[in-house]
Amino acid sequence: MGSKVTSTDEIAELLVYLGRAARGVDTGSNLTSAQWTALRFFARANGISRTPSAFASFHATTRGTASQTIKSLLAKGYLARCDAADDKRSVRYDLTDAGTQVMCGDPLRELSDAIHRLDAGLKSALRLALPALVGQLADIRDTVAFGTCADCRHFSGGGATGYCACVAAELAPADLGRLCISFAAIQDRTLVLGGADKRKTT
């Protein structure tokens, strides 16, 4: 007889299924799953995180593989290369108008719509449970984590303004609530798991 399937096993299988289902809908578009992942990242990341190395960390892949994906999006006209104003050796990638337009048809919106249809109690429970679950996985794997200002110990402020102690600078309103590679979780809260760097959250 096989081993007994536990409720945690069932939850894990359902999460894997959702991940596969979300990636599966990407195949019907003119972008690959890797390209969609990159485009979503550059659409959601803040200014200091829209770099090849940050994307490689987020996507748990090599710098070379990440660069190839970025080059393909540059060729399609969905990303634009921008030199950092304070460091000519650094570059970041921003979505073009065409890239922003493509994101309006993101296949992942189907999953977002499915979540939207849940009642408020279930959505609230997911919002609390999933970051906690990802935080536990980050702790087990000892991997880098991405997250947003509200859950970061470097952040102070509120409303439309804020200050980041990590970069010792005021934050642009457009960067508030965006993914950040300098994220450091408050009380082990972790929002998005990466895989290239090794950093403990506290």
Backbone as CSV, one residue per row, in Angstrom:
resi,resn,N_x,N_y,N_z,CA_x,CA_y,CA_z,C_x,C_y,C_z
1,MET,0.840,-1.198,0.000,0.000,0.000,0.000,0.879,1.254,0.000
2,GLY,0.419,2.296,-0.698,1.177,3.532,-0.754,1.048,4.308,0.538
3,SER,1.923,5.277,0.699,1.863,6.101,1.891,0.628,6.984,1.861
4,LYS,0.141,7.337,3.018,-1.063,8.145,3.130,-0.787,9.575,2.672
5,VAL,-1.691,10.101,1.845,-1.561,11.476,1.375,-2.101,12.403,2.455
6,THR,-1.296,13.347,2.882,-1.709,14.271,3.931,-2.329,15.529,3.322
7,SER,-2.954,16.334,4.174,-3.546,17.574,3.692,-2.475,18.521,3.160
8,THR,-1.283,18.499,3.763,-0.211,19.359,3.260,0.258,18.902,1.883
9,ASP,0.263,17.586,1.655,0.595,17.066,0.327,-0.423,17.558,-0.702
10,GLU,-1.686,17.530,-0.344,-2.747,17.963,-1.250,-2.602,19.445,-1.592
11,ILE,-2.299,20.249,-0.574,-2.109,21.681,-0.804,-0.923,21.906,-1.741
12,ALA,0.169,21.190,-1.513,1.351,21.333,-2.356,1.036,20.969,-3.803
13,GLU,0.291,19.882,-3.999,-0.068,19.464,-5.353,-0.946,20.503,-6.042
14,LEU,-1.876,21.090,-5.302,-2.745,22.117,-5.878,-1.941,23.362,-6.264
15,LEU,-0.965,23.721,-5.443,-0.126,24.866,-5.774,0.694,24.599,-7.028
16,VAL,1.222,23.387,-7.142,1.965,23.011,-8.346,1.047,23.047,-9.571
17,TYR,-0.167,22.549,-9.396,-1.131,22.574,-10.507,-1.415,24.004,-10.964
18,LEU,-1.621,24.908,-9.998,-1.885,26.298,-10.351,-0.702,26.909,-11.100
19,GLY,0.516,26.589,-10.656,1.696,27.088,-11.344,1.772,26.584,-12.772
20,ARG,1.494,25.287,-12.957,1.526,24.718,-14.309,0.426,25.310,-15.170
21,ALA,-0.745,25.484,-14.597,-1.857,26.050,-15.348,-1.558,27.477,-15.772
22,ALA,-0.936,28.253,-14.880,-0.590,29.642,-15.201,0.454,29.696,-16.312
23,ARG,1.449,28.800,-16.266,2.462,28.776,-17.316,1.894,28.249,-18.617
24,GLY,0.934,27.353,-18.517,0.372,26.743,-19.713,-0.321,27.733,-20.624
25,VAL,-0.984,28.720,-20.047,-1.700,29.685,-20.880,-0.738,30.593,-21.633
26,ASP,0.525,30.663,-21.196,1.509,31.483,-21.898,1.791,30.961,-23.298
27,THR,1.637,29.646,-23.491,2.035,29.036,-24.749,1.157,29.444,-25.921
28,GLY,-0.006,30.026,-25.668,-0.885,30.433,-26.755,-0.591,31.821,-27.285
29,SER,0.435,32.495,-26.754,0.748,33.849,-27.185,2.025,33.848,-28.014
30,ASN,2.447,35.054,-28.445,3.678,35.155,-29.222,4.910,35.292,-28.338
31,LEU,4.730,35.153,-27.024,5.846,35.178,-26.084,5.963,33.821,-25.395
32,THR,7.187,33.420,-25.112,7.407,32.188,-24.368,7.126,32.428,-22.883
33,SER,7.064,31.356,-22.117,6.853,31.500,-20.675,7.971,32.319,-20.037
34,ALA,9.218,32.084,-20.481,10.350,32.827,-19.936,10.238,34.312,-20.274
35,GLN,9.784,34.615,-21.483,9.623,36.014,-21.888,8.519,36.696,-21.091
36,TRP,7.428,35.982,-20.848,6.354,36.543,-20.026,6.858,36.806,-18.609
37,THR,7.618,35.867,-18.061,8.157,36.041,-16.718,9.026,37.283,-16.645
38,ALA,9.883,37.470,-17.657,10.755,38.645,-17.695,9.941,39.926,-17.828
39,LEU,8.973,39.933,-18.715,8.176,41.136,-18.932,7.397,41.501,-17.668
40,ARG,6.853,40.496,-17.006,6.149,40.760,-15.742,7.102,41.317,-14.700
41,PHE,8.307,40.767,-14.641,9.268,41.246,-13.653,9.619,42.712,-13.898
42,PHE,9.958,43.064,-15.120,10.356,44.441,-15.412,9.169,45.402,-15.296
43,ALA,7.961,44.892,-15.421,6.781,45.728,-15.208,6.533,45.975,-13.728
44,ARG,6.955,45.040,-12.866,6.651,45.114,-11.438,7.819,45.570,-10.579
45,ALA,9.046,45.544,-11.101,10.227,45.853,-10.299,10.467,47.355,-10.211
46,ASN,11.128,47.777,-9.132,11.479,49.189,-9.002,12.741,49.490,-9.815
47,GLY,13.136,50.773,-9.839,14.226,51.198,-10.705,15.538,50.483,-10.467
48,ILE,15.926,50.282,-9.206,17.213,49.656,-8.922,17.206,48.148,-9.169
49,SER,16.026,47.577,-9.373,15.923,46.127,-9.546,15.704,45.712,-10.995
50,ARG,15.553,46.677,-11.901,15.297,46.320,-13.293,16.617,46.113,-14.044
51,THR,17.418,45.165,-13.542,18.725,44.850,-14.112,18.788,43.373,-14.475
52,PRO,19.712,42.995,-15.360,19.838,41.571,-15.715,20.139,40.687,-14.515
53,SER,21.026,41.140,-13.614,21.378,40.307,-12.468,20.202,40.131,-11.521
54,ALA,19.418,41.188,-11.325,18.250,41.085,-10.456,17.217,40.151,-11.060
55,PHE,17.005,40.250,-12.370,16.060,39.340,-13.010,16.545,37.900,-12.936
56,ALA,17.858,37.688,-13.118,18.399,36.328,-13.014,18.147,35.757,-11.630
57,SER,18.319,36.578,-10.595,18.065,36.136,-9.227,16.590,35.813,-9.028
58,PHE,15.730,36.689,-9.514,14.289,36.499,-9.379,13.833,35.225,-10.082
59,HIS,14.367,34.989,-11.277,13.940,33.865,-12.103,14.705,32.586,-11.782
60,ALA,15.637,32.658,-10.816,16.447,31.496,-10.424,17.141,30.879,-11.628
61,THR,17.815,31.728,-12.416,18.503,31.259,-13.608,19.866,31.923,-13.681
62,THR,20.652,31.582,-14.696,21.977,32.167,-14.852,21.883,33.553,-15.480
63,ARG,22.924,34.345,-15.301,22.971,35.678,-15.905,22.904,35.561,-17.429
64,GLY,23.579,34.552,-18.000,23.573,34.373,-19.451,22.187,34.084,-19.995
65,THR,21.467,33.178,-19.322,20.107,32.847,-19.752,19.191,34.049,-19.631
66,ALA,19.332,34.782,-18.520,18.518,35.982,-18.325,18.796,37.010,-19.422
67,SER,20.071,37.176,-19.766,20.444,38.146,-20.795,19.846,37.778,-22.154
68,GLN,19.811,36.487,-22.464,19.224,36.059,-23.733,17.732,36.374,-23.779
69,THR,17.045,36.154,-22.659,15.615,36.470,-22.604,15.391,37.968,-22.765
70,ILE,16.219,38.765,-22.106,16.114,40.221,-22.223,16.371,40.662,-23.654
71,LYS,17.387,40.097,-24.307,17.696,40.453,-25.690,16.511,40.168,-26.612
72,SER,15.820,39.065,-26.367,14.666,38.725,-27.214,13.545,39.750,-27.057
73,LEU,13.368,40.276,-25.834,12.337,41.292,-25.600,12.759,42.652,-26.158
74,LEU,14.071,42.925,-26.154,14.573,44.136,-26.799,14.307,44.079,-28.297
75,ALA,14.555,42.894,-28.894,14.354,42.728,-30.336,12.887,42.895,-30.726
76,LYS,11.981,42.491,-29.841,10.557,42.638,-30.105,10.064,44.064,-29.843
77,GLY,10.919,44.881,-29.246,10.527,46.257,-28.963,9.716,46.413,-27.691
78,TYR,9.774,45.412,-26.802,8.988,45.466,-25.571,9.775,46.030,-24.392
79,LEU,11.110,46.010,-24.484,11.975,46.584,-23.455,12.907,47.595,-24.096
80,ALA,13.339,48.573,-23.286,14.324,49.557,-23.726,15.438,49.623,-22.705
81,ARG,16.668,49.715,-23.174,17.840,49.814,-22.298,18.048,51.270,-21.897
82,CYS,18.279,51.492,-20.609,18.509,52.844,-20.099,19.757,52.841,-19.223
83,ASP,20.698,53.757,-19.510,21.888,53.886,-18.667,21.517,54.593,-17.380
84,ALA,22.056,54.106,-16.260,21.807,54.751,-14.975,22.453,56.131,-14.969
85,ALA,21.737,57.129,-14.514,22.225,58.503,-14.538,23.464,58.695,-13.676
86,ASP,23.564,57.945,-12.565,24.674,58.135,-11.629,25.798,57.120,-11.787
87,ASP,25.641,56.174,-12.715,26.664,55.144,-12.896,26.571,54.614,-14.323
88,LYS,27.464,55.061,-15.189,27.411,54.689,-16.598,27.678,53.204,-16.825
89,ARG,28.218,52.535,-15.800,28.456,51.097,-15.947,27.193,50.286,-15.695
90,SER,26.190,50.906,-15.120,24.959,50.204,-14.780,23.872,50.500,-15.808
91,VAL,23.071,49.503,-16.061,21.944,49.686,-16.971,20.686,49.120,-16.330
92,ARG,19.577,49.646,-16.752,18.306,49.076,-16.344,17.446,48.943,-17.588
93,TYR,16.383,48.181,-17.473,15.492,47.958,-18.607,14.079,48.369,-18.220
94,ASP,13.480,49.195,-19.057,12.128,49.674,-18.830,11.206,49.155,-19.925
95,LEU,9.938,48.981,-19.590,8.965,48.620,-20.600,8.755,49.788,-21.563
96,THR,8.669,49.483,-22.841,8.302,50.480,-23.836,6.777,50.601,-23.856
97,ASP,6.282,51.522,-24.649,4.828,51.633,-24.808,4.256,50.327,-25.359
98,ALA,4.995,49.705,-26.286,4.541,48.430,-26.850,4.523,47.342,-25.788
99,GLY,5.551,47.349,-24.909,5.588,46.365,-23.836,4.456,46.547,-22.857
100,THR,4.144,47.797,-22.540,3.019,48.082,-21.652,1.714,47.611,-22.261
101,GLN,1.593,47.806,-23.573,0.373,47.377,-24.273,0.233,45.859,-24.245
102,VAL,1.362,45.159,-24.445,1.337,43.694,-24.426,0.918,43.184,-23.057
103,MET,1.370,43.858,-21.998,1.022,43.430,-20.647,-0.479,43.498,-20.390
104,CYS,-1.196,44.299,-21.159,-2.660,44.356,-21.007,-3.304,43.023,-21.368
105,GLY,-2.605,42.219,-22.173,-3.120,40.907,-22.560,-2.423,39.775,-21.855
106,ASP,-1.817,40.037,-20.700,-1.095,39.016,-19.942,-2.007,37.827,-19.638
107,PRO,-1.627,36.618,-20.087,-2.455,35.441,-19.808,-2.651,35.173,-18.317
108,LEU,-1.750,35.672,-17.488,-1.873,35.448,-16.050,-3.112,36.138,-15.474
109,ARG,-3.695,37.048,-16.236,-4.902,37.737,-15.773,-6.048,36.754,-15.530
110,GLU,-6.026,35.617,-16.216,-7.060,34.608,-15.974,-6.996,34.112,-14.530
111,LEU,-5.778,33.882,-14.049,-5.624,33.454,-12.663,-6.029,34.581,-11.721
112,SER,-5.659,35.809,-12.052,-6.059,36.959,-11.242,-7.576,37.081,-11.186
113,ASP,-8.225,36.852,-12.316,-9.688,36.913,-12.348,-10.305,35.828,-11.475
114,ALA,-9.697,34.632,-11.496,-10.205,33.536,-10.674,-10.080,33.879,-9.194
115,ILE,-8.964,34.496,-8.813,-8.785,34.916,-7.423,-9.794,35.997,-7.068
116,HIS,-10.019,36.913,-8.003,-10.969,38.010,-7.766,-12.375,37.483,-7.469
117,ARG,-12.722,36.339,-8.044,-14.060,35.782,-7.857,-14.258,35.137,-6.489
118,LEU,-13.166,34.889,-5.774,-13.293,34.313,-4.438,-13.940,35.324,-3.498
119,ASP,-14.576,34.820,-2.446,-15.144,35.766,-1.490,-14.039,36.451,-0.696
120,ALA,-14.379,37.557,-0.072,-13.377,38.397,0.589,-12.595,37.636,1.654
121,GLY,-13.280,36.752,2.383,-12.609,35.999,3.439,-11.512,35.092,2.895
122,LEU,-11.812,34.397,1.784,-10.818,33.511,1.193,-9.642,34.301,0.618
123,LYS,-9.935,35.428,-0.035,-8.854,36.250,-0.579,-7.949,36.774,0.531
124,SER,-8.559,37.192,1.633,-7.776,37.686,2.764,-6.906,36.581,3.340
125,ALA,-7.468,35.376,3.433,-6.705,34.243,3.963,-5.521,33.912,3.058
126,LEU,-5.747,33.962,1.736,-4.668,33.697,0.792,-3.571,34.753,0.916
127,ARG,-3.981,35.997,1.061,-3.007,37.103,1.153,-2.103,36.948,2.375
128,LEU,-2.651,36.358,3.434,-1.856,36.119,4.630,-1.058,34.818,4.537
129,ALA,-1.688,33.783,4.001,-1.067,32.461,4.005,0.057,32.321,2.984
130,LEU,-0.151,32.828,1.775,0.841,32.601,0.735,2.187,33.279,1.015
131,PRO,2.221,34.553,1.441,3.525,35.127,1.796,4.209,34.369,2.934
132,ALA,3.405,33.917,3.909,3.978,33.147,5.010,4.563,31.832,4.503
133,LEU,3.869,31.190,3.564,4.343,29.934,2.993,5.628,30.146,2.211
134,VAL,5.670,31.199,1.395,6.873,31.488,0.627,8.030,31.830,1.552
135,GLY,7.729,32.513,2.656,8.760,32.809,3.632,9.351,31.557,4.241
136,GLN,8.499,30.582,4.536,8.995,29.317,5.080,9.878,28.596,4.071
137,LEU,9.473,28.616,2.805,10.268,27.950,1.770,11.609,28.658,1.580
138,ALA,11.590,29.988,1.647,12.840,30.742,1.542,13.777,30.382,2.691
139,ASP,13.220,30.219,3.882,14.023,29.872,5.044,14.617,28.476,4.902
140,ILE,13.813,27.529,4.412,14.279,26.149,4.231,15.405,26.091,3.202
141,ARG,15.249,26.846,2.113,16.225,26.807,1.024,17.354,27.819,1.185
142,ASP,17.202,28.730,2.147,18.197,29.785,2.370,18.457,30.566,1.085
143,THR,17.385,31.064,0.480,17.477,31.773,-0.784,17.092,33.239,-0.638
144,VAL,17.492,34.035,-1.634,17.166,35.445,-1.654,15.666,35.614,-1.873
145,ALA,15.124,36.687,-1.358,13.698,36.946,-1.518,13.467,38.345,-2.068
146,PHE,12.455,38.481,-2.891,12.015,39.780,-3.361,10.726,40.134,-2.632
147,GLY,10.498,41.407,-2.439,9.262,41.841,-1.810,9.025,43.309,-2.084
148,THR,8.050,43.891,-1.427,7.693,45.286,-1.662,7.845,46.104,-0.383
149,CYS,7.785,47.417,-0.540,8.090,48.352,0.538,7.337,48.075,1.839
150,ALA,6.054,47.810,1.730,5.224,47.685,2.927,5.698,46.574,3.850
151,ASP,6.383,45.566,3.315,6.838,44.427,4.103,8.343,44.448,4.352
152,CYS,9.005,45.589,4.052,10.459,45.659,4.139,10.920,46.481,5.338
153,ARG,11.921,45.979,6.039,12.407,46.683,7.227,13.222,47.924,6.882
154,HIS,13.647,48.068,5.614,14.369,49.272,5.203,13.436,50.466,4.999
155,PHE,12.156,50.200,4.879,11.200,51.239,4.472,10.600,51.966,5.670
156,SER,10.448,53.270,5.507,9.710,54.068,6.474,8.933,55.125,5.717
157,GLY,7.799,55.498,6.261,6.961,56.489,5.598,5.570,55.951,5.395
158,GLY,4.815,56.633,4.594,3.448,56.202,4.337,2.827,57.060,3.260
159,GLY,1.670,56.615,2.791,0.971,57.347,1.754,1.743,57.332,0.451
160,ALA,1.924,58.520,-0.145,2.587,58.617,-1.437,4.087,58.872,-1.303
161,THR,4.622,58.885,-0.075,6.046,59.143,0.120,6.672,58.011,0.923
162,GLY,7.990,57.946,0.897,8.677,56.929,1.666,10.174,57.100,1.587
163,TYR,10.887,56.445,2.515,12.340,56.519,2.571,12.895,55.105,2.674
164,CYS,13.946,54.837,1.910,14.605,53.529,1.949,15.959,53.682,2.621
165,ALA,16.127,53.054,3.771,17.392,53.134,4.500,18.498,52.358,3.794
166,CYS,18.139,51.382,2.966,19.147,50.584,2.271,19.916,51.424,1.261
167,VAL,19.196,52.246,0.494,19.844,53.106,-0.500,19.999,54.535,0.003
168,ALA,19.520,54.789,1.233,19.616,56.110,1.869,19.060,57.197,0.966
169,ALA,17.837,56.989,0.516,17.233,57.958,-0.400,15.720,57.932,-0.283
170,GLU,15.128,59.067,-0.651,13.679,59.131,-0.759,13.250,58.274,-1.941
171,LEU,12.102,57.651,-1.822,11.602,56.801,-2.887,10.654,57.575,-3.794
172,ALA,10.804,57.334,-5.077,9.871,57.932,-6.021,8.510,57.272,-5.835
173,PRO,7.425,58.047,-5.912,6.093,57.459,-5.745,5.854,56.249,-6.644
174,ALA,6.425,56.281,-7.860,6.224,55.180,-8.808,6.888,53.888,-8.349
175,ASP,7.884,53.988,-7.439,8.590,52.792,-6.975,7.957,52.159,-5.742
176,LEU,7.070,52.869,-5.083,6.415,52.321,-3.900,5.552,51.118,-4.292
177,GLY,5.693,50.049,-3.545,4.893,48.857,-3.814,5.409,47.996,-4.947
178,ARG,6.625,48.284,-5.441,7.197,47.481,-6.514,8.208,46.478,-5.960
179,LEU,8.492,45.424,-6.729,9.457,44.418,-6.317,10.841,45.030,-6.184
180,CYS,11.578,44.596,-5.165,12.898,45.170,-4.906,13.897,44.085,-4.524
181,ILE,15.080,44.133,-5.139,16.123,43.155,-4.837,16.784,43.428,-3.487
182,SER,16.627,44.660,-2.965,17.196,45.006,-1.657,16.235,44.718,-0.515
183,PHE,15.150,44.038,-0.808,14.113,43.727,0.165,14.667,42.938,1.346
184,ALA,14.264,43.321,2.537,14.599,42.592,3.765,13.324,42.484,4.583
185,ALA,12.833,41.284,4.741,11.510,41.075,5.316,11.426,41.488,6.777
186,ILE,10.250,41.992,7.158,9.927,42.273,8.552,9.343,41.015,9.166
187,GLN,9.922,40.551,10.242,9.416,39.382,10.956,9.215,38.197,10.025
188,ASP,10.235,37.961,9.186,10.248,36.807,8.287,9.155,36.823,7.248
189,ARG,8.551,37.996,6.986,7.583,38.066,5.904,8.335,38.161,4.591
190,THR,7.991,37.297,3.647,8.670,37.241,2.368,7.617,37.116,1.284
191,LEU,7.719,37.940,0.226,6.671,37.959,-0.779,6.990,37.142,-2.015
192,VAL,8.185,37.290,-2.572,8.499,36.565,-3.790,9.854,35.929,-3.650
193,LEU,9.946,34.645,-3.947,11.167,33.884,-3.735,12.040,33.922,-4.971
194,GLY,13.322,34.246,-4.795,14.281,34.182,-5.876,15.191,32.999,-5.673
195,GLY,16.304,32.912,-6.446,17.104,31.730,-6.275,18.580,31.867,-6.559
196,ALA,19.090,33.052,-6.876,20.497,33.132,-7.240,21.376,33.501,-6.059
197,ASP,21.046,34.581,-5.352,21.833,34.981,-4.193,21.411,34.188,-2.969
198,LYS,22.222,34.235,-1.939,21.908,33.595,-0.667,21.792,34.666,0.397
199,ARG,20.592,34.868,0.928,20.438,35.888,1.955,19.321,35.475,2.892
200,LYS,19.600,35.485,4.159,18.598,35.147,5.168,17.711,36.338,5.401
201,THR,16.414,36.114,5.553,15.508,37.182,5.946,15.328,37.117,7.442
202,THR,15.068,38.270,8.066,14.916,38.282,9.501,13.627,38.981,9.873
